[in-house]
Every structure is written in C-alpha cells, then in structure tokens.
Amino acid sequence: MTDLKMLTQDEVSELINVSRDQITMLREVGIIRATKTGRCYMFSQAEIKRFQRDYVGYDVSNKVKAIEAYNMVQEQQKATAPTVAKKATHQNYFQ
C-alpha cells in the first residue's frame, strides 16, 4: 500500500533534488503530471518513476529545454507506439 502514497511538491523536490520552482515548471510543461487537490498538487510515485525513465539523458534545467525534451519524448513515444489494427465491424466481418 505504500506505493499508493501521493507525494507533495515539496517531497518530490526533495526526492529528486531540485527546487520547488523546478517541480512547478516541470508540472506546467507537462513533464511531471500531477493531481490538483484543492490548492495543492499531488504526485504519484509511479509518475515520478515514469519521469525518471522517460527523461533520462534529457536536459530539463529550464523551461525552453524542458519543452524541447517534452516534444522529443512525445515524438519518441509516438514512433514506438504499437499500431492498432482496424477493428472488424459487423458489416465487414461477413463480407
């Protein structure tokens, strides 16, 4: 059950050793997704692990570089996403 514990912005900044403002910027860019709970944002542990996995080797030290990294990761994920076969409909199934 400890993997269900959500982390605050302060906890995430301490965990990955960056400033609170850096976490805000990464959240605003979309690199680290959060859930808003009232006035605060909460981060799942799985989301932090995804960030560490997907952004290893990328420079996210400022907003411009973070946006570039975000776009590169998105393009990489699109390129490696499996193509979904066209679903057979009732009509073309019997033709």
A tleap script that builds the chain and sets N, CA, C and O, in Angstrom:
source leaprc.protein.ff14SB
mol = sequence {
  NMET THR ASP LEU LYS MET LEU THR GLN ASP
  GLU VAL SER GLU LEU ILE ASN VAL SER ARG
  ASP GLN ILE THR MET LEU ARG GLU VAL GLY
  ILE ILE ARG ALA THR LYS THR GLY ARG CYS
  TYR MET PHE SER GLN ALA GLU ILE LYS ARG
  PHE GLN ARG ASP TYR VAL GLY TYR ASP VAL
  SER ASN LYS VAL LYS ALA ILE GLU ALA TYR
  ASN MET VAL GLN GLU GLN GLN LYS ALA THR
  ALA PRO THR VAL ALA LYS LYS ALA THR HIE
  GLN ASN TYR PHE CGLN
}
set mol.1.N position { 0.801 -1.198 0.000 }
set mol.1.CA position { 0.000 0.000 0.000 }
set mol.1.C position { 0.848 1.269 0.000 }
set mol.1.O position { 0.325 2.342 -0.301 }
set mol.2.N position { 2.114 1.189 0.320 }
set mol.2.CA position { 2.927 2.395 0.342 }
set mol.2.C position { 3.110 2.983 -1.049 }
set mol.2.O position { 3.414 4.168 -1.179 }
set mol.3.N position { 2.929 2.168 -2.104 }
set mol.3.CA position { 3.060 2.693 -3.451 }
set mol.3.C position { 1.870 3.575 -3.835 }
set mol.3.O position { 1.928 4.276 -4.845 }
set mol.4.N position { 0.794 3.551 -3.046 }
set mol.4.CA position { -0.363 4.405 -3.289 }
set mol.4.C position { -0.201 5.790 -2.678 }
set mol.4.O position { -0.982 6.691 -2.983 }
set mol.5.N position { 0.799 5.975 -1.822 }
set mol.5.CA position { 1.009 7.263 -1.164 }
set mol.5.C position { 1.394 8.316 -2.199 }
set mol.5.O position { 2.343 8.149 -2.965 }
set mol.6.N position { 0.634 9.394 -2.198 }
set mol.6.CA position { 0.913 10.513 -3.089 }
set mol.6.C position { 1.939 11.428 -2.428 }
set mol.6.O position { 2.001 11.530 -1.203 }
set mol.7.N position { 2.735 12.085 -3.251 }
set mol.7.CA position { 3.788 12.966 -2.764 }
set mol.7.C position { 3.422 14.419 -3.017 }
set mol.7.O position { 2.814 14.749 -4.035 }
set mol.8.N position { 3.795 15.280 -2.086 }
set mol.8.CA position { 3.590 16.713 -2.269 }
set mol.8.C position { 4.694 17.267 -3.157 }
set mol.8.O position { 5.682 16.588 -3.436 }
set mol.9.N position { 4.517 18.488 -3.592 }
set mol.9.CA position { 5.524 19.146 -4.415 }
set mol.9.C position { 6.846 19.268 -3.656 }
set mol.9.O position { 7.916 19.086 -4.238 }
set mol.10.N position { 6.775 19.571 -2.380 }
set mol.10.CA position { 7.993 19.664 -1.563 }
set mol.10.C position { 8.690 18.306 -1.454 }
set mol.10.O position { 9.916 18.226 -1.534 }
set mol.11.N position { 7.908 17.243 -1.273 }
set mol.11.CA position { 8.500 15.905 -1.169 }
set mol.11.C position { 9.162 15.494 -2.475 }
set mol.11.O position { 10.237 14.896 -2.467 }
set mol.12.N position { 8.524 15.812 -3.595 }
set mol.12.CA position { 9.102 15.475 -4.898 }
set mol.12.C position { 10.383 16.261 -5.127 }
set mol.12.O position { 11.371 15.710 -5.612 }
set mol.13.N position { 10.374 17.535 -4.785 }
set mol.13.CA position { 11.582 18.346 -4.983 }
set mol.13.C position { 12.740 17.818 -4.143 }
set mol.13.O position { 13.885 17.812 -4.593 }
set mol.14.N position { 12.446 17.382 -2.941 }
set mol.14.CA position { 13.482 16.798 -2.089 }
set mol.14.C position { 13.931 15.438 -2.624 }
set mol.14.O position { 15.118 15.112 -2.602 }
set mol.15.N position { 12.977 14.657 -3.099 }
set mol.15.CA position { 13.266 13.311 -3.586 }
set mol.15.C position { 14.192 13.328 -4.798 }
set mol.15.O position { 15.121 12.525 -4.880 }
set mol.16.N position { 13.944 14.243 -5.744 }
set mol.16.CA position { 14.783 14.260 -6.945 }
set mol.16.C position { 15.809 15.393 -6.924 }
set mol.16.O position { 16.480 15.657 -7.922 }
set mol.17.N position { 15.921 16.055 -5.778 }
set mol.17.CA position { 16.976 17.022 -5.512 }
set mol.17.C position { 16.959 18.225 -6.464 }
set mol.17.O position { 17.985 18.598 -7.033 }
set mol.18.N position { 15.780 18.817 -6.623 }
set mol.18.CA position { 15.641 20.060 -7.375 }
set mol.18.C position { 14.776 21.012 -6.557 }
set mol.18.O position { 14.184 20.622 -5.551 }
set mol.19.N position { 14.712 22.256 -6.998 }
set mol.19.CA position { 13.916 23.239 -6.243 }
set mol.19.C position { 12.426 23.027 -6.460 }
set mol.19.O position { 11.999 22.362 -7.404 }
set mol.20.N position { 11.662 23.602 -5.571 }
set mol.20.CA position { 10.194 23.548 -5.672 }
set mol.20.C position { 9.743 24.238 -6.955 }
set mol.20.O position { 8.811 23.777 -7.614 }
set mol.21.N position { 10.397 25.337 -7.311 }
set mol.21.CA position { 10.071 26.059 -8.543 }
set mol.21.C position { 10.334 25.197 -9.786 }
set mol.21.O position { 9.605 25.280 -10.775 }
set mol.22.N position { 11.369 24.383 -9.723 }
set mol.22.CA position { 11.684 23.474 -10.835 }
set mol.22.C position { 10.559 22.448 -11.008 }
set mol.22.O position { 10.183 22.130 -12.136 }
set mol.23.N position { 10.026 21.937 -9.913 }
set mol.23.CA position { 8.909 20.989 -9.978 }
set mol.23.C position { 7.682 21.679 -10.571 }
set mol.23.O position { 6.970 21.086 -11.381 }
set mol.24.N position { 7.431 22.922 -10.175 }
set mol.24.CA position { 6.314 23.680 -10.733 }
set mol.24.C position { 6.465 23.817 -12.242 }
set mol.24.O position { 5.506 23.614 -12.986 }
set mol.25.N position { 7.664 24.161 -12.692 }
set mol.25.CA position { 7.918 24.316 -14.121 }
set mol.25.C position { 7.718 22.993 -14.857 }
set mol.25.O position { 7.094 22.970 -15.917 }
set mol.26.N position { 8.236 21.894 -14.314 }
set mol.26.CA position { 8.083 20.582 -14.951 }
set mol.26.C position { 6.606 20.175 -15.015 }
set mol.26.O position { 6.173 19.549 -15.982 }
set mol.27.N position { 5.851 20.527 -13.997 }
set mol.27.CA position { 4.412 20.238 -13.982 }
set mol.27.C position { 3.693 21.080 -15.026 }
set mol.27.O position { 2.840 20.566 -15.750 }
set mol.28.N position { 4.020 22.352 -15.114 }
set mol.28.CA position { 3.367 23.247 -16.067 }
set mol.28.C position { 3.651 22.847 -17.515 }
set mol.28.O position { 2.779 22.965 -18.376 }
set mol.29.N position { 4.856 22.379 -17.778 }
set mol.29.CA position { 5.226 21.933 -19.124 }
set mol.29.C position { 4.529 20.618 -19.467 }
set mol.29.O position { 4.252 20.345 -20.636 }
set mol.30.N position { 4.248 19.815 -18.461 }
set mol.30.CA position { 3.602 18.522 -18.686 }
set mol.30.C position { 4.540 17.348 -18.542 }
set mol.30.O position { 4.161 16.210 -18.817 }
set mol.31.N position { 5.748 17.610 -18.118 }
set mol.31.CA position { 6.738 16.542 -17.956 }
set mol.31.C position { 6.400 15.656 -16.771 }
set mol.31.O position { 6.506 14.432 -16.852 }
set mol.32.N position { 5.990 16.276 -15.666 }
set mol.32.CA position { 5.543 15.518 -14.499 }
set mol.32.C position { 4.072 15.851 -14.292 }
set mol.32.O position { 3.718 16.998 -14.023 }
set mol.33.N position { 3.231 14.852 -14.419 }
set mol.33.CA position { 1.786 15.059 -14.262 }
set mol.33.C position { 1.411 14.995 -12.785 }
set mol.33.O position { 1.970 14.214 -12.015 }
set mol.34.N position { 0.451 15.834 -12.412 }
set mol.34.CA position { 0.026 15.919 -11.017 }
set mol.34.C position { -1.491 15.933 -10.940 }
set mol.34.O position { -2.186 16.162 -11.929 }
set mol.35.N position { -1.977 15.683 -9.743 }
set mol.35.CA position { -3.394 15.771 -9.450 }
set mol.35.C position { -3.591 16.947 -8.512 }
set mol.35.O position { -2.944 17.034 -7.468 }
set mol.36.N position { -4.485 17.850 -8.884 }
set mol.36.CA position { -4.736 19.016 -8.033 }
set mol.36.C position { -5.754 18.643 -6.976 }
set mol.36.O position { -6.841 18.156 -7.288 }
set mol.37.N position { -5.400 18.872 -5.738 }
set mol.37.CA position { -6.286 18.592 -4.607 }
set mol.37.C position { -6.448 19.890 -3.831 }
set mol.37.O position { -5.644 20.215 -2.956 }
set mol.38.N position { -7.486 20.613 -4.162 }
set mol.38.CA position { -7.662 21.919 -3.527 }
set mol.38.C position { -6.636 22.898 -4.049 }
set mol.38.O position { -6.561 23.145 -5.252 }
set mol.39.N position { -5.848 23.455 -3.155 }
set mol.39.CA position { -4.809 24.406 -3.546 }
set mol.39.C position { -3.474 23.727 -3.822 }
set mol.39.O position { -2.543 24.378 -4.296 }
set mol.40.N position { -3.362 22.449 -3.539 }
set mol.40.CA position { -2.094 21.730 -3.662 }
set mol.40.C position { -2.095 20.781 -4.856 }
set mol.40.O position { -3.149 20.422 -5.382 }
set mol.41.N position { -0.917 20.389 -5.265 }
set mol.41.CA position { -0.749 19.366 -6.284 }
set mol.41.C position { -0.118 18.145 -5.633 }
set mol.41.O position { 0.776 18.267 -4.795 }
set mol.42.N position { -0.592 16.967 -6.027 }
set mol.42.CA position { -0.058 15.712 -5.511 }
set mol.42.C position { 0.497 14.911 -6.691 }
set mol.42.O position { -0.036 14.964 -7.800 }
set mol.43.N position { 1.574 14.170 -6.433 }
set mol.43.CA position { 2.265 13.412 -7.465 }
set mol.43.C position { 2.328 11.949 -7.053 }
set mol.43.O position { 2.692 11.632 -5.921 }
set mol.44.N position { 1.975 11.067 -7.968 }
set mol.44.CA position { 2.068 9.639 -7.652 }
set mol.44.C position { 3.519 9.191 -7.772 }
set mol.44.O position { 4.310 9.772 -8.515 }
set mol.45.N position { 3.844 8.152 -7.027 }
set mol.45.CA position { 5.191 7.602 -7.103 }
set mol.45.C position { 5.449 7.024 -8.489 }
set mol.45.O position { 6.567 7.105 -8.999 }
set mol.46.N position { 4.416 6.438 -9.101 }
set mol.46.CA position { 4.551 5.889 -10.458 }
set mol.46.C position { 4.884 6.996 -11.457 }
set mol.46.O position { 5.643 6.775 -12.401 }
set mol.47.N position { 4.322 8.179 -11.252 }
set mol.47.CA position { 4.592 9.309 -12.145 }
set mol.47.C position { 6.045 9.757 -12.031 }
set mol.47.O position { 6.673 10.095 -13.035 }
set mol.48.N position { 6.572 9.761 -10.826 }
set mol.48.CA position { 7.976 10.142 -10.632 }
set mol.48.C position { 8.892 9.099 -11.286 }
set mol.48.O position { 9.896 9.457 -11.901 }
set mol.49.N position { 8.551 7.825 -11.157 }
set mol.49.CA position { 9.332 6.763 -11.804 }
set mol.49.C position { 9.259 6.894 -13.327 }
set mol.49.O position { 10.259 6.682 -14.013 }
set mol.50.N position { 8.070 7.244 -13.867 }
set mol.50.CA position { 7.916 7.443 -15.306 }
set mol.50.C position { 8.797 8.599 -15.771 }
set mol.50.O position { 9.463 8.507 -16.802 }
set mol.51.N position { 8.796 9.683 -15.004 }
set mol.51.CA position { 9.660 10.826 -15.328 }
set mol.51.C position { 11.123 10.397 -15.377 }
set mol.51.O position { 11.846 10.733 -16.315 }
set mol.52.N position { 11.548 9.662 -14.371 }
set mol.52.CA position { 12.939 9.214 -14.327 }
set mol.52.C position { 13.270 8.304 -15.506 }
set mol.52.O position { 14.365 8.386 -16.062 }
set mol.53.N position { 12.348 7.451 -15.884 }
set mol.53.CA position { 12.571 6.520 -17.002 }
set mol.53.C position { 12.563 7.248 -18.346 }
set mol.53.O position { 13.460 7.045 -19.164 }
set mol.54.N position { 11.573 8.079 -18.577 }
set mol.54.CA position { 11.392 8.697 -19.890 }
set mol.54.C position { 12.344 9.854 -20.163 }
set mol.54.O position { 12.668 10.120 -21.321 }
set mol.55.N position { 12.793 10.539 -19.135 }
set mol.55.CA position { 13.589 11.749 -19.341 }
set mol.55.C position { 15.067 11.576 -18.984 }
set mol.55.O position { 15.795 12.563 -18.879 }
set mol.56.N position { 15.509 10.351 -18.800 }
set mol.56.CA position { 16.925 10.122 -18.521 }
set mol.56.C position { 17.739 10.593 -19.728 }
set mol.56.O position { 17.439 10.234 -20.866 }
set mol.57.N position { 18.756 11.388 -19.471 }
set mol.57.CA position { 19.625 11.898 -20.526 }
set mol.57.C position { 19.163 13.208 -21.138 }
set mol.57.O position { 19.904 13.801 -21.921 }
set mol.58.N position { 17.973 13.679 -20.814 }
set mol.58.CA position { 17.472 14.949 -21.345 }
set mol.58.C position { 17.770 16.083 -20.384 }
set mol.58.O position { 17.816 15.888 -19.170 }
set mol.59.N position { 17.973 17.268 -20.937 }
set mol.59.CA position { 18.194 18.468 -20.138 }
set mol.59.C position { 16.844 19.143 -19.906 }
set mol.59.O position { 16.211 19.613 -20.851 }
set mol.60.N position { 16.415 19.190 -18.670 }
set mol.60.CA position { 15.161 19.864 -18.317 }
set mol.60.C position { 15.437 20.962 -17.293 }
set mol.60.O position { 14.623 21.220 -16.407 }
set mol.61.N position { 16.597 21.605 -17.427 }
set mol.61.CA position { 17.036 22.566 -16.419 }
set mol.61.C position { 16.338 23.917 -16.505 }
set mol.61.O position { 16.339 24.672 -15.533 }
set mol.62.N position { 15.741 24.234 -17.653 }
set mol.62.CA position { 14.950 25.462 -17.759 }
set mol.62.C position { 13.752 25.190 -18.653 }
set mol.62.O position { 13.652 24.118 -19.250 }
set mol.63.N position { 12.846 26.149 -18.748 }
set mol.63.CA position { 11.573 25.924 -19.442 }
set mol.63.C position { 11.757 25.629 -20.927 }
set mol.63.O position { 11.073 24.758 -21.466 }
set mol.64.N position { 12.661 26.333 -21.596 }
set mol.64.CA position { 12.883 26.111 -23.025 }
set mol.64.C position { 13.411 24.703 -23.267 }
set mol.64.O position { 12.910 23.993 -24.140 }
set mol.65.N position { 14.412 24.297 -22.504 }
set mol.65.CA position { 14.971 22.957 -22.664 }
set mol.65.C position { 13.972 21.882 -22.257 }
set mol.65.O position { 13.939 20.805 -22.852 }
set mol.66.N position { 13.157 22.171 -21.246 }
set mol.66.CA position { 12.146 21.211 -20.801 }
set mol.66.C position { 11.092 20.999 -21.885 }
set mol.66.O position { 10.658 19.870 -22.111 }
set mol.67.N position { 10.677 22.066 -22.552 }
set mol.67.CA position { 9.697 21.946 -23.638 }
set mol.67.C position { 10.292 21.146 -24.797 }
set mol.67.O position { 9.610 20.307 -25.385 }
set mol.68.N position { 11.557 21.401 -25.127 }
set mol.68.CA position { 12.228 20.642 -26.184 }
set mol.68.C position { 12.282 19.162 -25.818 }
set mol.68.O position { 12.001 18.302 -26.654 }
set mol.69.N position { 12.639 18.866 -24.579 }
set mol.69.CA position { 12.713 17.476 -24.117 }
set mol.69.C position { 11.336 16.829 -24.157 }
set mol.69.O position { 11.196 15.680 -24.576 }
set mol.70.N position { 10.320 17.569 -23.723 }
set mol.70.CA position { 8.947 17.061 -23.739 }
set mol.70.C position { 8.541 16.687 -25.160 }
set mol.70.O position { 7.996 15.608 -25.391 }
set mol.71.N position { 8.808 17.580 -26.114 }
set mol.71.CA position { 8.467 17.308 -27.515 }
set mol.71.C position { 9.223 16.105 -28.062 }
set mol.71.O position { 8.650 15.300 -28.796 }
set mol.72.N position { 10.488 15.973 -27.719 }
set mol.72.CA position { 11.273 14.819 -28.191 }
set mol.72.C position { 10.739 13.515 -27.605 }
set mol.72.O position { 10.631 12.517 -28.318 }
set mol.73.N position { 10.408 13.514 -26.336 }
set mol.73.CA position { 9.868 12.308 -25.692 }
set mol.73.C position { 8.517 11.951 -26.309 }
set mol.73.O position { 8.239 10.777 -26.553 }
set mol.74.N position { 7.676 12.956 -26.562 }
set mol.74.CA position { 6.374 12.695 -27.177 }
set mol.74.C position { 6.539 12.081 -28.569 }
set mol.74.O position { 5.840 11.128 -28.913 }
set mol.75.N position { 7.456 12.622 -29.366 }
set mol.75.CA position { 7.706 12.081 -30.704 }
set mol.75.C position { 8.252 10.660 -30.630 }
set mol.75.O position { 7.868 9.801 -31.423 }
set mol.76.N position { 9.141 10.417 -29.681 }
set mol.76.CA position { 9.715 9.080 -29.498 }
set mol.76.C position { 8.622 8.084 -29.118 }
set mol.76.O position { 8.618 6.953 -29.604 }
set mol.77.N position { 7.708 8.494 -28.265 }
set mol.77.CA position { 6.627 7.605 -27.847 }
set mol.77.C position { 5.657 7.328 -28.986 }
set mol.77.O position { 5.139 6.217 -29.100 }
set mol.78.N position { 5.404 8.327 -29.833 }
set mol.78.CA position { 4.544 8.121 -30.997 }
set mol.78.C position { 5.180 7.133 -31.968 }
set mol.78.O position { 4.497 6.286 -32.543 }
set mol.79.N position { 6.495 7.250 -32.146 }
set mol.79.CA position { 7.211 6.386 -33.091 }
set mol.79.C position { 7.254 4.940 -32.619 }
set mol.79.O position { 7.269 4.019 -33.437 }
set mol.80.N position { 7.273 4.735 -31.315 }
set mol.80.CA position { 7.384 3.373 -30.789 }
set mol.80.C position { 6.050 2.786 -30.362 }
set mol.80.O position { 5.986 1.632 -29.939 }
set mol.81.N position { 4.968 3.582 -30.471 }
set mol.81.CA position { 3.640 3.076 -30.083 }
set mol.81.C position { 3.188 2.020 -31.079 }
set mol.81.O position { 3.328 2.202 -32.289 }
set mol.82.N position { 2.647 0.917 -30.576 }
set mol.82.CA position { 2.170 -0.125 -31.496 }
set mol.82.C position { 0.969 0.385 -32.282 }
set mol.82.O position { 0.118 1.103 -31.757 }
set mol.83.N position { 0.925 -0.002 -33.548 }
set mol.83.CA position { -0.223 0.407 -34.349 }
set mol.83.C position { -1.403 -0.487 -34.001 }
set mol.83.O position { -1.256 -1.692 -33.798 }
set mol.84.N position { -2.552 0.119 -33.938 }
set mol.84.CA position { -3.761 -0.613 -33.581 }
set mol.84.C position { -4.426 -1.074 -34.866 }
set mol.84.O position { -4.714 -0.272 -35.754 }
set mol.85.N position { -4.667 -2.372 -34.953 }
set mol.85.CA position { -5.327 -2.921 -36.132 }
set mol.85.C position { -6.760 -2.425 -36.189 }
set mol.85.O position { -7.410 -2.222 -35.163 }
set mol.86.N position { -7.235 -2.236 -37.410 }
set mol.86.CA position { -8.611 -1.777 -37.581 }
set mol.86.C position { -9.558 -2.842 -37.045 }
set mol.86.O position { -9.464 -4.021 -37.388 }
set mol.87.N position { -10.456 -2.399 -36.210 }
set mol.87.CA position { -11.399 -3.295 -35.578 }
set mol.87.C position { -12.444 -3.748 -36.597 }
set mol.87.O position { -12.994 -2.927 -37.332 }
set mol.88.N position { -12.713 -5.034 -36.642 }
set mol.88.CA position { -13.717 -5.555 -37.568 }
set mol.88.C position { -15.103 -5.162 -37.100 }
set mol.88.O position { -15.465 -5.355 -35.939 }
set mol.89.N position { -15.867 -4.613 -38.017 }
set mol.89.CA position { -17.256 -4.280 -37.686 }
set mol.89.C position { -18.143 -5.425 -38.129 }
set mol.89.O position { -17.708 -6.295 -38.883 }
set mol.90.N position { -19.342 -5.431 -37.683 }
set mol.90.CA position { -20.299 -6.482 -38.037 }
set mol.90.C position { -20.457 -6.544 -39.545 }
set mol.90.O position { -20.540 -7.634 -40.111 }
set mol.91.N position { -20.500 -5.389 -40.210 }
set mol.91.CA position { -20.746 -5.336 -41.642 }
set mol.91.C position { -19.576 -5.920 -42.429 }
set mol.91.O position { -19.794 -6.762 -43.300 }
set mol.92.N position { -18.327 -5.495 -42.149 }
set mol.92.CA position { -17.230 -6.004 -42.952 }
set mol.92.C position { -16.752 -7.378 -42.488 }
set mol.92.O position { -15.938 -7.997 -43.173 }
set mol.93.N position { -17.220 -7.861 -41.374 }
set mol.93.CA position { -16.869 -9.196 -40.897 }
set mol.93.C position { -17.494 -10.271 -41.775 }
set mol.93.O position { -16.893 -11.324 -41.987 }
set mol.94.N position { -18.700 -10.016 -42.290 }
set mol.94.CA position { -19.409 -11.015 -43.067 }
set mol.94.C position { -19.231 -10.831 -44.575 }
set mol.94.O position { -19.874 -11.536 -45.352 }
set mol.95.N position { -18.397 -9.927 -44.995 }
set mol.95.CA position { -18.173 -9.732 -46.441 }
set mol.95.C position { -17.088 -10.622 -46.953 }
set mol.95.O position { -16.770 -10.588 -48.142 }
savepdb mol mol.pdb
quit
